């Protein structure tokens, strides 16, 4: 058996044992995969939504036991360790692997549902009924048709992404229903973490220090970072940066606001500082990113 696999967009796209339906720089659609049957441990570096099409599997995800059966969906956030993998001989799956930036662009304000499911309630398995299976079967057929026959269309990537966004929104609806049905209580640490995420989602100016958020929550910056790391594997600063970058992406790509107007809305002191921040994180100037 292999030791630890690094599961990334590139490793999936370049793996000859994985049947790829579609791939670009931020998304990989897997039609069939046998790699996990040979993997003892795996680091999944991006978000994943996978449907068990046959057989069953069990594993530990960051120490949390998971069992995965036919017609179930496993939802895996980025940067988790999958260990102690055991699968039946007939196990197979279809999967969607996507970067955090494209996931956030798909969900926008509904990212809170994903975060609640993944990091607060730690529910990663959704069981689909017959109607849902039929819906996603037809949806997958339509997606496959768009991938195979639409390559000459100048908006091919946008069409694929629009279809995938619809599927993920449908999944978020199922997750929201699950959370409402279970009505789970969270312990004190999780409550602080959830309050932090709620604050991030609701704050217009997100480009603030960890100390500022901690003060709003009446806890210490060190404690805020600790509970973020414990509940999500990411620091408070990483959460803040992700939200700031998504706001930047939205205002540069989806609006015609000037750089000065965007700076004012997002809390940057001046366009020069804003330009450096964008350059550091996206590798290009705000104008270049807007036009890319």
N, C-alpha and C positions, 0 to 999 in steps of 0.2 A: 504493500500500500504506500501511496505517496504521503509525504509529511504535510506541511502547510502550503495551501494554494493561496495565491493572491488573486482574488476575483475582481478584475477591473474591466472597464469598457474595452481596453486594448487586449487584455488577455482572453476575453471571451471572443472578440472578433477574430483573433489570430489562432484560436484553438481549432485544430482540424477535427477534433472529436465532438465538437458542438455544432449542431445544425442551426445556422443563423438565418432568420427570415428577413432581418433588416438591421442596419447599423449606421450610425453617424458618430459625431464626436461626443454626443451626450446621451444617446439611446442605443441599446441593443435589444432586439427581440429574438428570443431563443425558441425555436420550434421543437427541439428535442435535445436532451442533454444526458450524457452518461458519465460526465466528469465526476459528479458527486459520488458515484458508486466506487470510485477509486481514491477518494479523498478522505483522509483521517481528520484533518483540521483545515479550515478555510477562513481567510480574512476577506469579508465582503466589503469592498471599498465604496460601493455606491448603494443607492436604494434599490430594492427588488420587490416585485410582485410576481409570485409564481403560482401556477395552478397545477395541482397533481392530476395528471391525466390517467395514470394507472399505478397500481401497487400502493405501497406505503413507505414512510420513512420516519425515523426519529433521530433527534440530535439535541445537543445543548447549544443554546444561543446566548452568549455572554453568561453562561451558567444556568440559564432558564431552560427547563426541559420542554421540548416540543415534540408532538406527534402529528404527522401530516399524512392524510389519507386522500383517496380519490374524491374529486369534486370539492376539495377544500382549497382555499387560497391562503398562502403564507405571505405575510407582509413584513419585510425586513428593512429596517432603517440602515443608513450608511454606517460604515466603520464598526461592524460587529464581528465577533469571532464565532464561527460555527465549529463545534467540536463533537467528538464521539458519534460520528455519523454512522447510522446503520440503515440499510435500505433493503427492500424485498427485491428478488431477481427481476421482477417485471416493473420496477419503479421507473417512471418517466414524468416529465413535466414540460409545460410551456411557461416561459418567463419573460418579464419585462424588466430590464435593468436600466436605470437612469440616474444621471447626476443630480445632486441636490439643487443646482441652479435651475435645471429644466423642470424638476418637480415643483419647486416654489413658483415658477412662472405658470405652470399648469393650474395650481390650486389658488394662488394669490391669498385672499383673506381666509379661505377655507383650509389653509395649512394648519390652523389650530386643531381641526378634527384629527388630522394625521398625527400631530404632536401629542394630543391627548391619548390617542390609541396606542402609540408607540412608547411614549415616555412616562405618561402618568399611570395608565391602567395596564400597560405592558401586555396587551392582547395582540397577538400576531397571527392568529388563525381565524379565518372566516369560513363558515360552512354555507355553501350555496344550495338553495332548493332547486327543484326541477325547472321552474320558470326562469330563474337566474342562470342556470346552466344553459338553457335554450337561448336566452338573450345573448350571453357571451359567446356561445358557439356561432350564432349568426354574425355577431359583431366581429369575431375573429376571421370568419370567411370574408366579410367585407373588407377588413384590413388587409388580408392577404391579397385580395383582388386589387386593391389600391396600390399595394407595394409592387405587384408583378406587372400591372398594366399601365401604371401611371408614371413610369420613369421618365418619359419624354415631356411630361407636364412641367412647366417652369415653376409651379408651386408644389412640386411633389413633396418636399420636406414639410411644408406647412400643412398639407393635407394629412400626412401621416401623423403629425403632432396634434392636429385638431381631433382626429379620431382617438388617439391615445388619451388626450385630455378628457374626452367624453367618457371613456372607460374608467379613468381614475376618479372622475367626479361621481360616477355611478357607484364605485367601490366606497368612496367617502360617505355616500348616502347610507350604504349598508353598515359602515362602521358607526355612523352617528346613531342609527337605530339600535345597534348592539349596545352602545354606551348608555343610551336612554333606558333600554330594557334591563340592563344589569344594575344600573344605579349604584355603582361601586363607591365606597368611601375611601378616601386617601388618608395616609397618616401625615403627621405634622410636616415632615421633611418634604414629602410630595406636594403638600399644600403650598408650601413656599415656592417650590419649583413651578407649580401651575400658576401661581400668582405672578411669577416673573414672566412666564410665557404670555399670560394674558396682558400684562403691562406692555410687553414688546409689541404684541399685535395691535394694541389700542393706541399706542403713542405715535403721534405724527412725526416728531423729531426723534429718531432712534439713535442718531450718532451722538451718544453720550457715554460717559465712562461707566465702568462697573460700579464705582463708588456711588454715582448718581442714582443708578437703579437700586442699589442696596439701601441707600437712604430712603428712597420712596417706599421700600418694603420693610423698613425699620429692622434691618439685619446688617451684619457686617459684610464687607466685600469678600472677605475670606470665606465666610459661611456660604454666601451666594455661589461662589465658584465651586465650593465643595459639593453642594447639593446638585448643581448642574452636572458636574462630572459624575456624580454617583448615579443620577437618574437617566442621563443621556449619553455619557461618554464624551461630552463636549463641555468646554469651559464656558463661563458666562460671556467672556469676550468673544468667543467663537460664535455663540448665538447672536450676539449684538451685530457682529460683522456680517453674518449671513443675512440678517434682516435689512441692514443698511444697503448691502449690495443689491438685494432684490428691489428695494425702492429706487436705487440708482438705475438699475436695468429698466424698470417700468417707466420712469420719467424720461430717460434718454430714448427709449425705443417706441413708447406709446404716446408721447406728447410732443408738442412743438415749443414747450417752454424754453426760455433762454437759459444759459448756464447760470446767470445771476439769479434768476427765479428759482431754479432747482436748488442752488446753494441755500437760498433763504428758506425754502420749504424743508430741506433736509438737515438744516442746522450746521452747515459748513461756514467758516468765518469769511471766506472769500473764494472767488473762482480759481485762484492759483492753488490754494490748498486742496480744493475739490479736484482739480485736474491731476495733481500729484497722487491723490488717493485712488482715483480711477485708474491711473497709469500703473500704480503699484499692484492693484488687484486684478485688472483686466488686461494688462499688457499693452494698452493703447490709450490715446487721449480720449476725452469725452466725445469730441467731434468724430474721431475715427470709429469709436464704438457705436455711436448713433448711426453712422453710415455703413457699418459692417453688416 
